[in-house]
């Protein structure tokens, strides 16, 4: 089973106004790229995947609405196909050339509260209008396609 199709959004963010942090929500869609799978001696596998993603904020005037991301993900999968862990990082690009980078991880899968995949994310770097960006939030995968996935995100962010 491929796990790359649950990656979260490149625009997992809130309106970046200096000194203020606001809550934001949106949707994301991913498209799978190159994948490498390594079987480990214990029967588990590690899947490394490169993928791209587009993110949208619920407010089309949001400065990070319609952001494009390039990402890498790592998934550790048990011999029975169940997910042991998943994490990665993305670099997002705005139309003006400004960038931000963020990490993501899977926190829950296959539970009553999260029937598919759910996780958290957080910024760690930015340039241009995103210089000094800080923030974090959550994501939920809602749809799996043969070549990607889509879902929702929410969170807070601010630029120093």
Helices and strands as residue ranges (DSSP letters): G 4-6, E 22-39, E 45-57, E 67-77, E 83-93, E 99-109, E 117-126, G 128-130, E 133-145, E 148-159
